[in-house]
Amino acid sequence: MKKLFTFLCLFLTFFSLTSSICYGEELENNKFTLNPLPYDYDALEPYIDKETMILHHDKHQKAYVDNLNNAISKYPELYSKGLEGLLTNVDSLPSDVKQTIINNAGGVYNHEFFWSIMAPEQPGVPMGDISKVISKTFGSFDDFKTRFKIAAINRFGSGWAWLVSDKEGNLSIISTANQDTPITQGLIPIIGIDLWEHAYYLKYQNKRGDYIDAWWNTVNWDQAQRNYEAVVAPR
Ligand SMILES: [Fe+2]
């Protein structure tokens, strides 16, 4: 028993040291970090290719994390607000870094959300309450997809298309420019698609519509349901 305890202590000590080597600086300085993807880079094949996922996560999202930490370094008290605290109180941000924080905290938040709302081997259609609410709001799931795609196609330049809920559980489709987020508008994202060319250009070139059509196969409707439940759950 004593040997087992000693082994566990050594294991935990080693794990702790390893973690501090990898992430110690971020933890000590309370910086924002690049979280790993919740699945393998090739998990969303054939709809989203491995090379796109590597670049998207390791280069583009990392740049948002780094730029956010650089912008916030003058104001270390802002770290404690977290991403949502920063993005839901943008008017209180220091003016010299306000837009940089909006862009890059938004970039980190949106991408974390994006990874969460996709998963391999998905059914392609919603289940549960979210399915009923979508049909009730938009007529049918197919009608919803059509309207969502129009919003996504019509987003000029870079941005996102979202299915969002207000605080009463009413659904709507919106699109945001650049890295603006629904939470800054007081809305809760249920699903969302990245419309920056870095999200699809390697595989789909300029055919954003083809990327959107393929993306439906990756949507994690269980997570969408959980996102909606968090809005309408009794408080
Ligand atoms: Fe992106």
Residues whose N, C-alpha, C, O or C-beta is under 5 A from the ligand:
A	BS01	LIG	D194 W196 A199
